[in-house]
């Protein structure tokens, strides 16, 4: 398993080693250990540009996912899952709204993004939304037993 993290923002400190360790636990819970995942931590301006370019939505968002072709592999033969982009700026705001710590919110968004890479899609139907929400909460509670997003969270 290879987890590549690029932190393009400086507003909110992120412990990259700890974050990487937690993402490893997420991938283990999802039985995705022979894979490569790229994570970009950014701000609202950059994620808005990506959202405008790739989704034709000219607004900031919390997380974006860019899956690789399903047959894509790296030089080690590991599956290339794709890229997850998280606005750390939005995560910091949402953490309070969701009654989570900043780190918990980052992980929640990463889980959501990774599930999209694996084919889950809450926008297809209410049933798919429920499946994705249940999977998100199951994985989240593995890392943070007894904790659940609340408040305005729809994860």
N, C-alpha and C positions, 0 to 999 in steps of 0.2 A: 504494500500500500504506500502510495506517495501522495502527500498533501502539500501542495504548493500555495504559499500565502504571500500576497503582495499587499502592503499597507500604503495606500496613496494619500492618506489623510493624517493630519497632525492635531486635530481638535480634541480627540479623545484617545488617551493611551490604551493600547491593547497589548496584553501579554501574549505575544505570538506563539511562544512555546506552549503555554497553557491552552490557548485556543486550538492549536494544532492537535494537542493531546485529546482534547474533548471531541474534535471532529473525527479523530481516529476511533473513539468510542462509538460515535454515531454510525460510522461506516461499519464497524463490527456488528452493532445491533441490527443493521440492515443487511447483514451477510454480504457486504461489498468490500472484501479485503484484498482482492487482486485487482486493484484499480488505481487510477491516478485522478486526482481532483485538484482543480485550481480555484482558489478563492481570492477575490479582490475586495479589499476594504477601502471604501472611498467616501466621498462627501455627496451632498445633495446636488451640487452643480454637475459633477461628472456622471452620476447615475441618471440625472435628467437628460443629459446629452445622449447617453446610451439608450434610454427609454424612447427618446424622440427618434433616434436613428434606426433602432431595430424593432420598435413596436408602434411607431408613429403616434406616440403619446408624449406630448410636450409638458411633462411634469415629473417631479422627483417621485421616487417610489422607495420602498424599503429594501426589496431584494429582486434581482433578476437572475434567470438561469439560461444558460446557453449550452444545450446538450451537444455532444459530439455525435458523429455517425455511429450507429450501434456496433459496427465492426471495427471501429478505430481502436488501435492498441499502440502503446509506447514501445520503445526499444527492448523493454524487458518482457513484453507480451501482456502487460496489464491493460485492462480495459480503460480507455480514456472516457471518464464520465462526462466531463465538460467543465464549464466555468460557472461559478456562483459569484455574483457581485452584490455586496451589501453596503448600503449607505449607513455608515457608522453614526452620522449626524441624525438620521431618522431613527436609528435604533436607540440612541440616547433619549430622544423624546418619547418614543413608544414604550420604553422600559417603564417609565413612570405611569403611563396610561394603563399598561398591562399588569401593574403591580409586580414587576420583576426587577431583578438587578440588571445592570447594564450587560454583564456577561451572560446572564440567562437569556436576555433578549437577543444578543448576537447569536447564540447557539440556536434559539428558536427560529430565527431567520435563516440560518445555515441549514437546519433540518428541512425547512420549507423548500428552500432552493434545491437541496439534494434530492428531495422527493420528486420535484419537477424533472430533474435530470433522469430519474428512474422511471418516468412515464406517468406519474400521478398528476392529475390535473383537476383542480377544484372548480374550474370554469366550464367543464363539460356538462355537468348535471348536478342537481342537489345530492344524488347518491354518491357521485364521485367526490363531491366536496366533503361529505360525511366520512367517507373512507380515508381521504387524505387527512382530515382533521383528527380522526382516531389514531392513525399511524403517527402523526406528528406528536400527539400527546403521549403515546406509548413510548416513543423514542426519547422525548423530553424527560419523562418521568424516570427513565433509566439513569439519566445523568443527574437529575435533581429530584430524588424521591420525595413524594408528598407535595411537590410544587406544581402549580398549574397556572398558565396565563389566565388572567381574568380582566375585568374592566372592559375596555373596548376591543380586546383581542377576539378575532374570529378564527384563530388557530386552535 
